[in-house]
Amino acid sequence: MKIPTFAIAGFFLSNVAMAQPALFKDADFKLGAQLIAQNNCDSCHQKRVGGNGSAIYKPQGRINTPGFLRGMVEQCNTELNLGFFPEEVTAVAAVLNRDHYKFK
């Protein structure tokens, strides 16, 4: 069976669109989303920046690399004594990257 060229191109383009930085390659996205919900991250962000809290994800030039994003999640983990393991910090950062930052 011959696969149309546009189907192959679409497959590669969809995989490129979902590309994540190497730092997040093995991240558990389901776990990251679950931890964000369980720990009420949105409500804390709303208290800090107001509105729906999403403004915290767009500080002017403040978070500009995947490593720095992971470091900010680790800072929240430490400040709030969340007790995340390193792979959990990475999972949360990977979800934030996928949904807000879109580093490649």
N, C-alpha and C positions, 0 to 999 in steps of 0.2 A: 504494500500500500504506500503510495507516495503522499507525503505530507506537504500541503501547500506552503510556499515560501513565506507568505504573510503570517501563517500560524507559528512558524519557527521564529520569525522576527518578533512577534507578539510575546512569545514565551521568554525570549531573552530580554526584551524591554521590561516586562513585568518583574523579572528577577533583578534587573538593574535598579528599578524604582524602589525595590524593597531592600536594597543593599544597606548594610549596617557597617560601621567601622569594625576593624578587627577586634577591638576591645570588647565588643558586644556580640561577637560571632557565636558563642555558645550560650548566650544568656537565655534564661527561662522567662519568656515574655508573659506567660500565664501567671507565674509566680510573682513577677514584678507588678502586674496589674492588681493582683490579689493583695499584695502588701500595701500598695498605695491606698486601696479601698479600706483595708482593715485598720490602717493607722491614721485615717482621716486627714491625709496630706492636704486635700483641697481646703478643708476648714482652717487649717493652720495658715495656708497661703492666703486665704481670704482675710484673716486677721492681720496679716503682715502688709498686704498691698491693697486690700479692699476689693470691691466688685466680686467677680467670680473667682478671683485668685490667679487667673491665667497671666496677669501682668508680671508675675514673678518669673515667668519663663522667658521674658524678653528684656532683661536689663541691658542697656546700651553697651555692647561689646564686652560685657562682663564674663559671660560663659561662651568661649569661642573654640573649644576643643572637646572631643569626647572625654579625654582624661580629666579635664577641669569639671565637666558635667558630673562625672562619677565622683570626683572629689567633693562637689557640693552636696551630693546625696549622702556621702560619708559624713560630712559636717552635720547634716540634719540628724543622721543616725547617732552621732556622738552627743550633740547638744540635747537631743530629746531622749537619750538613753533608750533607743528602740531595740537594741540588741541584735541588729541584723548581722548575719555572717557576710563575709566578703562577696560570695556569689549572690546573695540577696541584694546587696548594694548595687552590684553590677546589673542584676535583673531590673531593679527599679530605674536605674539610669538608662538602660536600654529601652524601656517603655517610654520614658520621657523623651529620649532621642527620637524614637519612632513617631511619637505624637506631637512633639513641639519643636525640637531643634533640627532634626533631619541632617545630622552630620553624616558624611559618607566615608 
